Amino acid sequence: MVGHPGHELRVYHWLETHRPLMCCLTDGSGLLETPRMESATRLLAKVGASHGTLFGRASDKQVYRHILDGRAGFFAGMVDELAQAWITAEIEMVAGDAAEGFNPTHDLCRWIVDAAVDRVKHLTGRQLENYEFLLEARPDACPAHWRESAVWLPLDEKAIERKMAAAFDYPELKPEVDMALKHFGVKAFALECLYPSNIQHMMDLWERELPIYERHGRQRVGEGHYQTPIYYRQHVLPIVQAIREAVTADSR
């Protein structure tokens, strides 16, 4: 479960080896309003994976509008939807975006995943394995306290070639792919790391300092690009509360 299509490229070899059921919150259209769903569907077919009913539910702009307008139900409603889908598909392991404070959609995706995992346990008593992977930091990085518990996937030369080909087959992401390769180099993408979800660590950090998206948003408002930024406390936390409450909500 990812916030935007294209995030799955970070764990492309994991997709090859597990052929998961993929879900994503937005269509990845961004400010240019160019959806990535066709590219995502093509990638899934290439690795023999499939997608769920929650697949590009809204545009990026619509999601940001929902956050600013406080439409918590839009996000909370996905918790039971995902849980029911995972129960039906007999899912055992879930992987998705890590919360890094870079983009509120990424972070909300992580809260939704965690809540859906808890919802499955609430409904069935079954505990799913729940992993996350980094999107903005080095692709081969892993928080020090999770290294022993992480799932590590080293890629051989052929696997790297397939991963790079898949990345360049996402034309909407070309600028991001070029930038990532320039910044990290190909070698950094030859090791994939998925580690146990632990968003509380980031929430503790955000008690002391603002998430990157809020700092950036305030700057963009000052430059005249946005009317208002997305505030963590004002906009995001109330939605998080609704997401958490959905874990034990009556589904009748």
RODO-2510 file (C-alpha; in nm, 4 decimals, decimal comma):
residues 252
     n   res          X          Y          Z
     1     m     0,0000     0,0000     0,0000
     2     v     0,1607     0,3219    -0,1196
     3     g     0,0597     0,6853    -0,1214
     4     h     0,1468     0,7430    -0,4871
     5     p     0,2046     0,4979    -0,7743
     6     g     0,5763     0,4819    -0,8411
     7     h     0,6749     0,4302    -0,4785
     8     e     0,6783     0,0570    -0,5443
     9     l     0,9926     0,1077    -0,7549
    10     r     1,1891     0,1417    -0,4307
    11     v     1,1195    -0,2258    -0,3575
    12     y     1,0917    -0,3546    -0,7129
    13     h     1,2802    -0,6775    -0,6424
    14     w     1,0511    -0,7443    -0,3466
    15     l     0,7605    -0,7087    -0,5923
    16     e     0,9269    -0,9608    -0,8228
    17     t     0,9742    -1,2152    -0,5459
    18     h     0,6378    -1,1705    -0,3688
    19     r     0,3987    -1,0584    -0,6489
    20     p     0,1812    -0,8674    -0,3999
    21     l    -0,1651    -0,7199    -0,4182
    22     m    -0,0896    -0,3504    -0,4680
    23     c    -0,3027    -0,0636    -0,3430
    24     c    -0,2338     0,3079    -0,3719
    25     l    -0,4059     0,6143    -0,2365
    26     t    -0,3678     0,8618    -0,5242
    27     d    -0,3289     0,8450    -0,9011
    28     g     0,0091     1,0192    -0,8734
    29     s    -0,1022     1,3043    -1,0973
    30     g     0,0785     1,5736    -0,8980
    31     l     0,0689     1,9430    -0,9789
    32     l     0,0905     1,8696    -1,3527
    33     e    -0,2182     1,6457    -1,3259
    34     t    -0,0592     1,3604    -1,5196
    35     p    -0,1804     1,0282    -1,3700
    36     r     0,0631     0,7388    -1,3341
    37     m    -0,1937     0,4601    -1,3247
    38     e    -0,1138     0,3224    -1,6702
    39     s     0,2553     0,2959    -1,5815
    40     a     0,1729     0,1310    -1,2480
    41     t    -0,0561    -0,1223    -1,4137
    42     r     0,2108    -0,2033    -1,6722
    43     l     0,4689    -0,2593    -1,3958
    44     l     0,2384    -0,4918    -1,2039
    45     a     0,1742    -0,6993    -1,5135
    46     k     0,5487    -0,7258    -1,5721
    47     v     0,6145    -0,8752    -1,2274
    48     g     0,2996    -1,0880    -1,2182
    49     a     0,1320    -0,8832    -0,9451
    50     s    -0,2202    -0,7393    -0,9279
    51     h    -0,3958    -0,4407    -0,7766
    52     g    -0,6817    -0,4065    -0,5338
    53     t    -0,9974    -0,1973    -0,5510
    54     l    -0,8175     0,0838    -0,3683
    55     f    -0,5990     0,1886    -0,6594
    56     g    -0,5683     0,5581    -0,7401
    57     r    -0,8720     0,6573    -0,5351
    58     a    -0,8213     1,0327    -0,5900
    59     s    -0,5904     1,2818    -0,7553
    60     d    -0,3096     1,4359    -0,5535
    61     k    -0,4868     1,7715    -0,5534
    62     q    -0,8079     1,6134    -0,4263
    63     v    -0,6240     1,4434    -0,1407
    64     y    -0,4586     1,7696    -0,0360
    65     r    -0,7989     1,9371    -0,0479
    66     h    -0,9455     1,6642     0,1724
    67     i    -0,6637     1,7204     0,4231
    68     l    -0,7104     2,0972     0,4291
    69     d    -1,0902     2,0660     0,4579
    70     g    -1,0625     1,8116     0,7396
    71     r    -1,2478     1,5343     0,5548
    72     a    -1,1244     1,2652     0,7882
    73     g    -1,3884     1,0150     0,6760
    74     f    -1,2277     0,9910     0,3322
    75     f    -0,9139     0,8459     0,4919
    76     a    -1,0715     0,6582     0,7831
    77     g    -1,3034     0,4716     0,5448
    78     m    -1,0040     0,3055     0,3815
    79     v    -0,9095     0,1240     0,7020
    80     d    -1,1942    -0,1283     0,6959
    81     e    -1,1845    -0,1469     0,3146
    82     l    -0,8194    -0,2526     0,3195
    83     a    -0,8662    -0,4858     0,6146
    84     q    -1,1566    -0,6669     0,4475
    85     a    -0,9595    -0,6988     0,1222
    86     w    -0,6569    -0,8385     0,3047
    87     i    -0,8710    -1,0855     0,4958
    88     t    -1,0354    -1,2065     0,1737
    89     a    -0,6987    -1,2379    -0,0040
    90     e    -0,5475    -1,4136     0,3018
    91     i    -0,2648    -1,1604     0,3134
    92     e     0,0142    -1,2433     0,5598
    93     m     0,2574    -0,9544     0,5071
    94     v     0,2033    -0,5870     0,4296
    95     a     0,4606    -0,3345     0,3075
    96     g     0,4192     0,0351     0,2384
    97     d     0,5461     0,3900     0,2645
    98     a     0,7439     0,4961     0,5675
    99     a     0,6445     0,8192     0,7389
   100     e     0,9304     1,0634     0,6884
   101     g     0,7546     1,3989     0,7255
   102     f     0,8317     1,4792     0,3625
   103     n     0,4788     1,4538     0,2252
   104     p     0,1538     1,4305     0,4262
   105     t     0,0063     1,1787     0,1816
   106     h     0,2976     0,9411     0,2428
   107     d     0,2565     0,9771     0,6175
   108     l    -0,1216     0,9317     0,6129
   109     c    -0,0717     0,6209     0,3993
   110     r     0,1445     0,4759     0,6774
   111     w    -0,1178     0,5543     0,9421
   112     i    -0,3848     0,3912     0,7239
   113     v    -0,1719     0,0788     0,6741
   114     d    -0,1003     0,0463     1,0453
   115     a    -0,4680     0,0915     1,1295
   116     a    -0,5761    -0,1631     0,8667
   117     v    -0,3288    -0,4164     1,0100
   118     d    -0,4766    -0,3522     1,3564
   119     r    -0,8259    -0,3801     1,2078
   120     v    -0,7457    -0,7253     1,0693
   121     k    -0,6302    -0,8315     1,4154
   122     h    -0,9447    -0,6795     1,5701
   123     l    -1,1695    -0,8733     1,3310
   124     t    -0,9820    -1,2032     1,3081
   125     g    -0,7263    -1,2163     1,5878
   126     r    -0,4565    -1,2618     1,3222
   127     q    -0,1426    -1,0437     1,3316
   128     l    -0,0045    -0,9466     0,9912
   129     e     0,3630    -0,8721     0,9390
   130     n     0,3841    -0,4972     0,8809
   131     y     0,6855    -0,3405     0,7082
   132     e     0,7756    -0,0008     0,5674
   133     f     1,0413     0,1295     0,3311
   134     l     1,2023     0,4693     0,2886
   135     l     1,1128     0,6980    -0,0006
   136     e     1,3324     1,0048     0,0464
   137     a     1,6419     0,8722     0,2243
   138     r     1,8998     0,6437     0,0662
   139     p     1,7200     0,3398    -0,0782
   140     d     1,9633     0,0997     0,0919
   141     a     1,9326     0,2702     0,4312
   142     c     1,7663     0,1264     0,7399
   143     p     1,7151     0,2829     1,0850
   144     a     1,9862     0,1441     1,3145
   145     h     1,7435     0,0041     1,5721
   146     w     1,5609    -0,2028     1,3069
   147     r     1,8542    -0,3543     1,1178
   148     e     1,8338    -0,6946     1,2854
   149     s     1,4562    -0,7147     1,2300
   150     a     1,4616    -0,5869     0,8715
   151     v     1,4035    -0,7824     0,5537
   152     w     1,7069    -0,7360     0,3271
   153     l     1,7013    -0,8138    -0,0452
   154     p     2,0347    -0,7858    -0,2301
   155     l     2,0008    -0,7551    -0,6079
   156     d     2,2355    -0,9181    -0,8553
   157     e     2,3334    -0,7504    -1,1824
   158     k     2,0339    -0,8853    -1,3758
   159     a     1,7913    -0,7788    -1,1028
   160     i     1,9392    -0,4261    -1,1035
   161     e     1,8972    -0,4106    -1,4809
   162     r     1,5305    -0,5082    -1,4499
   163     k     1,4764    -0,2528    -1,1731
   164     m     1,6347     0,0285    -1,3752
   165     a     1,4319    -0,0689    -1,6825
   166     a     1,1131    -0,0563    -1,4756
   167     a     1,2056     0,2878    -1,3425
   168     f     1,2661     0,4255    -1,6909
   169     d     0,9371     0,2708    -1,8038
   170     y     0,7634     0,5213    -1,5737
   171     p     0,7855     0,8292    -1,8046
   172     e     0,5953     1,0490    -1,5571
   173     l     0,8748     0,9911    -1,3039
   174     k     1,1727     1,0584    -1,5318
   175     p     1,2850     1,3779    -1,3512
   176     e     1,2638     1,2030    -1,0118
   177     v     1,4423     0,8916    -1,1396
   178     d     1,7211     1,0968    -1,2979
   179     m     1,7630     1,2987    -0,9784
   180     a     1,7687     0,9904    -0,7552
   181     l     2,0328     0,8188    -0,9683
   182     k     2,2431     1,1347    -0,9761
   183     h     2,2141     1,1785    -0,6004
   184     f     2,2506     0,8184    -0,4804
   185     g     2,4005     0,6285    -0,7747
   186     v     2,2839     0,2948    -0,9151
   187     k     2,4689     0,0933    -0,6503
   188     a     2,2454     0,2299    -0,3721
   189     f     1,9454     0,0684    -0,5409
   190     a     2,1092    -0,2766    -0,5361
   191     l     1,9926    -0,3416    -0,1805
   192     e     1,6308    -0,3203    -0,0647
   193     c     1,5365    -0,2884     0,2993
   194     l     1,1927    -0,3304     0,4542
   195     y     1,1762    -0,2839     0,8300
   196     p     0,8998    -0,3124     1,0909
   197     s     0,6599    -0,0193     1,1002
   198     n     0,7170     0,2275     1,3836
   199     i     0,5495     0,5615     1,3174
   200     q     0,5562     0,6559     1,6857
   201     h     0,9266     0,7299     1,6467
   202     m     0,8430     0,9993     1,3899
   203     m     0,5517     1,1350     1,5931
   204     d     0,7893     1,1845     1,8853
   205     l     1,0210     1,3755     1,6517
   206     w     0,7375     1,5974     1,5277
   207     e     0,6625     1,6958     1,8853
   208     r     1,0017     1,8698     1,8814
   209     e     1,0292     1,9951     1,5238
   210     l     0,7974     2,0587     1,2299
   211     p     0,7664     1,8006     0,9508
   212     i     0,9490     1,8958     0,6321
   213     y     0,6244     1,9470     0,4396
   214     e     0,5030     2,2084     0,6893
   215     r     0,8299     2,4003     0,6803
   216     h     0,8349     2,3842     0,3008
   217     g     0,4681     2,4823     0,2798
   218     r     0,5209     2,7908     0,4931
   219     q     0,8064     2,8935     0,2679
   220     r     0,5952     2,8436    -0,0448
   221     v     0,3152     3,0520     0,1048
   222     g     0,5642     3,3296     0,1725
   223     e     0,6717     3,3102    -0,1914
   224     g     0,3098     3,3392    -0,3049
   225     h     0,2771     2,9853    -0,4455
   226     y     0,0225     2,8490    -0,1918
   227     q    -0,2615     3,0124    -0,0039
   228     t    -0,2051     2,8013     0,3070
   229     p     0,0289     2,5187     0,4063
   230     i    -0,0800     2,1851     0,5479
   231     y    -0,0199     2,2013     0,9222
   232     y     0,0650     1,8841     1,1112
   233     r    -0,1295     1,9676     1,4281
   234     q    -0,4206     2,1512     1,2695
   235     h    -0,4828     1,9367     0,9617
   236     v    -0,3084     1,5993     0,9919
   237     l    -0,3487     1,4941     1,3551
   238     p    -0,7331     1,5127     1,3559
   239     i    -0,7354     1,2800     1,0538
   240     v    -0,4941     1,0465     1,2317
   241     q    -0,7337     1,0292     1,5252
   242     a    -1,0217     0,9315     1,2939
   243     i    -0,8022     0,6682     1,1264
   244     r    -0,7156     0,5157     1,4632
   245     e    -1,0763     0,5149     1,5749
   246     a    -1,1659     0,3162     1,2617
   247     v    -0,9735     0,0166     1,3966
   248     t    -1,2498    -0,0777     1,6400
   249     a    -1,5464     0,0862     1,4648
   250     d    -1,8688    -0,1130     1,4255
   251     s    -1,8683    -0,2311     1,0628
   252     r    -2,2358    -0,3288     1,0558
***
